Every structure is written in structure tokens, then in C-alpha cells.
Amino acid sequence: MKMKAVMYYAPKDIRYEEVNVKMPDEGEVLVKVEAALTCGTDVKTLRRGHPVLIKKTPSGFGHEFAGTIVQLGEGVENFKIGDRVVAANSAPCGECFFCKRGEENLCENLDLLNGAYAQYITIPKRIVEKNLLIIPDNVAFRRAVFCEPLANVVHGIERTPIQKGDTVGIVGIGPIGLMFARLAKLKGAKVIAMGRNPLKLKMAREFAQADEVIDLKKFPDPKDIILAMTEEGRGLDVAIECVGLPEIWERMFSLVRRGGVVHLFGGCSAGTSVNIDTRRLHYDEVNIISVFHHTPKYFRQALELISSGCVDVEKLITKTMQMKYAKRALEMHENGEAIKVLLEN
């Protein structure tokens, strides 16, 4: 059986071509991809490669998707042909040091999945068992496909000590930052969203319902304006970085009050470093956290948030395109022409 798929060969080299469909082995399922999304991680992988996601080439590409089960491997009992499903891009082993401590996102044997930019994708047994969910009837594929990115944010927001009435600032309002802003609002925080792109600034108001929106083109150093917006000019209770640049990480510490929290969520390139004012860190008791990835628990919570309508993720879709135009879609994502591009076969 053949299919069309986007295959990753090297940085800046992806090709839409005909390949063999991998038939499901024991415990696996074959899913017809109904919807897939562009993602910042895929953009970075296309630009410079990724030692974890792409371990050999050519490789399937893309990891945010939802679809319909068309074939079951031997021994699959909890699903049937025709089920509408969404899968996470990973599943923990449950046996390693970190899994036994409840830190499944740090699993030493994380089973990763790529290949969403295709007509079909085969879901490995462990993901079938732990991170494949049936989509509720009231949830369209174009909404369910947001489960994986939202699961990361649900994890991040749960680990961030946000109290009702806190002032929370988010720097970097791509899809992840926008979802952070929305969930912070749901926790009862006053939210200040900061970014440079007009489309994303617009979505900070319409999707995230941020209380204040700061255009960093006009205010490249937002410290003074942030102080003016916060109680007694003390600074943010929580500052969340969703860019992934060391120079932005460093500037986050000037935005928070004494005893405040800096959440460094955006992942920086390997080998980079930052300079931190140690006096500020110690004597002002500034807390630093950094949260990575998701777990089965947060993947389920993400689907619940989408199903309930609390997070209207569909607003983040800027454009819908055919799968064969995946490279152009990723370019639009990278250039800020789109927040998310939905890809369909």
C-alpha cells in the first residue's frame, strides 16, 4: 500500500513523495490523517535538524494530528475501525527512574512519533496504550488536533504557581504563548501579553482575552510600562518566556517583583547560556522554573479543555492548506504570516 507523505531528508530539505504505508504490527493502529498542524518545533527542525525527533533520514515529519482508525494490529482491544482519534507524539515507558517518580515527561525511554504530514500514520503500541484518545462527537478534527501543543501548556500552567488576582506577563505570543495567556486568564489572573507581530497581538486580545497587550516594537524594553501596570509598581507576580532565546531569558528577571516567579518555557539552542544577577536571584527570592513536554495526564486534560469549549483553539488557525504545501505552510509559520496552518489531505 502506497501513500503520499512529507519526508525529511536534511535541514531545509523536505519532499512530498510516494512512500510505503507501514502496516500496523501487534498492538499498533493505522490512522488516516484528517488534520495536522504546523508547529514551532517542526519549523526549528526544518531549519537546523533535531537530534531527538529526527534520528535517521529520510524520516516522516510532523507530529500534531488527528484522524480516523482504518486498520488494527493484532491484540488491539480498546479501539475499532472508524474511531475518530487524536494521538500524542510520545509516550513514557513507566519503568525508568523518572517515570517511577511521576516525572514521565523526563522519561529516559520516551517513545516519540513523527509522520503527521502524510495520508496515513502508524501509531506505535505504547502510544496506543497510553496516549491515543477517542475524540468526543462534539469535537471536530480541526479542534482535536490541538491536543498535543495544548497538553504542553496545561503541564506548564499547572506547574506555575498562579493565584487568582496575580498579574502574569507572557513574552512571546506564538501559539504556545497565546495558550499560556488563555489558561492564565482561566486561573483568574490579570494577563499582560507581549509580542511584536500584529496578527499575534490581535489574537492576544481575541483568543487569549488578555487584559493588556504590549507591542514590543514600540516598547522593546517593557520594564517601565510593566511596572506602571502592576500594583505599587512592583512588577509581575509571574513572567513566562515563550520565545526560546537566551537574551530574552535574561530580560525576564527585570519584569518580576521580589518573590516573583520566572518561568522559562521556551527552549533555547543547545550550548547557549545566560547571565543572571545573583543578588537579584537570592536577596529578592526570585524563583525560576522551566517545564518541558507533557504527560498522559496533561494530554487528557487538554482534550477536556477543548471539548468543554474553555479554550477555543480553532481561532488559532490562520489558514488551511493541502498537505503537499507543508513546506510553504511551515515558512508562513516561521515568518509570522500564520499562527497555525491546518494541513489536510
Beta strands, then each sheet from edge to edge (+ up, - down):
strand 1: 2-10
strand 2: 13-20
strand 3: 29-37
strand 4: 59-60
strand 5: 65-72
strand 6: 84-87
strand 7: 90-91
strand 8: 111-112
strand 9: 120-123
strand 10: 132-134
strand 11: 167-171
strand 12: 190-195
strand 13: 212-215
strand 14: 236-241
strand 15: 256-264
strand 16: 287-289
strand 17: 317-322
strand 18: 340-344
sheet 1: 2+ 1- 4+
sheet 2: 9+ 3- 5+ 6- 10+
sheet 3: 9+ 3- 18+ 17+
sheet 4: 7+ 8-
sheet 5: 13+ 12+ 11+ 14+ 15+ 16+
end
